[in-house]
Amino acid sequence: MQTGETKRYSTVHDQIYDDRFKYVDGLVAMKAQIEKVRDKEYRIYAGKALYGTHVRAADLRGGAALVLAGLVVQDDAQSSTVVHDFQRIQRGYEDMVKKLNKCGAKL
């Protein structure tokens, strides 16, 4: 790595929960650049714009990740994010929509 160059990806791995990465398909559908390095390990590249689409909350934490990713999609009237099975998120995050709207989100 040359001086002044920054790392352009993060590596995420989970050795405990087998299905932790169910949300990756949703992020990829939003055009995130993610590659599977090996079983239970993914590399997520920075600098790639996300675009809104329809995604599914497979579980509580993964669904929350998709909601947060939806907040940073390209600012385009045709690019909104719809999270299906939102009830999976609501059971663990009380008043999530209300709280995010208070922070300036438009949900």
Secondary structure as GFF3:
##gff-version 3
##sequence-region A 1 107
A	DSSP	beta_strand	9	13	.	.	.	ID=ss1
A	DSSP	three_ten_helix	20	23	.	.	.	ID=ss2
A	DSSP	alpha_helix	24	29	.	.	.	ID=ss3
A	DSSP	beta_strand	34	38	.	.	.	ID=ss4
A	DSSP	beta_strand	41	45	.	.	.	ID=ss5
A	DSSP	beta_strand	54	56	.	.	.	ID=ss6
A	DSSP	alpha_helix	60	70	.	.	.	ID=ss7
A	DSSP	beta_strand	82	84	.	.	.	ID=ss8
A	DSSP	alpha_helix	87	90	.	.	.	ID=ss9
A	DSSP	alpha_helix	96	102	.	.	.	ID=ss10
###
